[in-house]
Amino acid sequence: MSNLFERRTRVAFDRLKKKKSPFVYKAYSKKPKHLWLRRRKAKEIAFKRAGFIAILISACFLFSLIFSIFSVGKTSLSEAQVKLPISLSEETLNSGSHRKIIQDALSDIFPEAQTRQEKRALFGLVSRKAPDVLKTYIQENPSLLGSTQYVWLPTSSAVSVFYKQRFKEQSKRGGNISPAQASWITQLSRDDSMRLKFNVDFFTRGDSREAEQAGILTSTIGSFMTILVCVLLAFPLGVGTAIYLEEFARKNWVTDFIEININNLAAVPSIIFGLLGLSIYLNFFGLPRSSSLVGGMVLALLILPVIVIATRNALRAVPRSVRDAATALGATPTQVVFHHTLIYALPGVMTGVILSVARAFGETAPLLMIGMVAFIVDVPKSFTDPATTLPVQVYLWANNPEMGFVEKTSAAIIVLLAFMILINLLAIYIRRRFEIKW
């Protein structure tokens, strides 16, 4: 029987061979089998190499992006200061004109500046906050009145950029240093009257029209207040909706309709949620414009579908045996969900929530639609005060062509990336710390 079966099988393959079947040619080719194995291995190696090249190209693009941001932004963490001989006479100080004292010190160092244009360029070497710095110095050292002291004062943004770039030409990079100012800066540098100091104001001040005075404190606090409102609204609503749809709701056309709309909302562009917040929260309910409250409510709408989908996927990953075992021991459906299913799904739920928050932290478009693009200097003290966020601050500074704001933009992006990395590391830690493998 076996010989007869082999003969009939051979006859059938011969017929297929006459019809030029590709399967038969591959299976019964006259070529040795090791040649076919060599071709298969060559294709596999080529596929692996293509994947490695794709990863290498992506890494090169990412490295070039990060390098360009850090190379520009790192200089914003330092500011240039100039040392001037300040005459602390009581008569001059009583007049309250600290700016006049600084101007007299500059005129004593560079007496060749005589015309009005030259004096304006000379007085432009120091920052507009220099009089406040001098006033604070005098208040902290009242015993120095009646003497002449060398005081370090901050320079203007253009001078600081020029000095940090080692006196390179500024015309190609948007600088506005005149030849006279360049010569004065060079002379001060040779006399050891200029230095670089850590820019504390970048982290302790709000936005400003002057680049050397602009900081990220206001936008950072506004970002955390906005995210706090967003999490307090989106987390309970998203998780509760997912639990109901996955564990309690009946499977009918109503739940199918809700599920389809949730999946569609997760793919809607973020600016649409900004328009929705503008029409409902601002125009209909009359909530305060450009506030952390409205911004958090808009971002909550943005990440709510993502939280629902992530929570449902985490609940589905819990084996059915856990629910059956809890039910067999007498647990009610609510106890099964909150005492067993949700506990095992918590790592996935928290990971989805944290990644959703990371997305909301970097959003800009919906916040622009509700007026959070306003110029905010003071730190918001409540959730209804005018506020802005760190991504919006980056957007505002990026529109300013001044080189000082270009530095501040890159530095703010570095801070924003640092926060995003911390949030993602937190998500990875929670998943690995509480993950249960079935």
Secondary structure, DSSP 4 states (H G I P E B T S, - for coil): -HHHHHHHHHHHHHHHHHTT-HHHHHHS-SS-HHHHHHHHHHHHHHHHHHHHHHHHHHHHHHHHHHHHHHHHHGGGGEEEEEEEEEE--HHHHHTT-HHHHHHHHHHHH-TT--SHHHHHHHHTTB-TTHHHHHHHHHHH-GGGTTSEEEEEEEBPHHHHHHHHTTS---GGGT----HHHHHHHHHHHHTT-EEEEE-THHHH----SSGGG--SHHHHHHHHHHHHHHHHHHHHHHHHHHHIIIIIS--SHHHHHHHHHHHHHTTS-HHHHHHHHIIIIIIIS-PPTTBHHHHHHHHHHHHHHHHHHHHHHHHHTS-HHHHHHHHHTT--HHHHIIIIIHHHHHHHHHHHHHHHHHHHHT--HHHHHTTTTS---SPP-STTSB---HHHHHHHHHT--SHHHHHHHHHHHHHHHHHHHHHHHHHHHHHHHH----
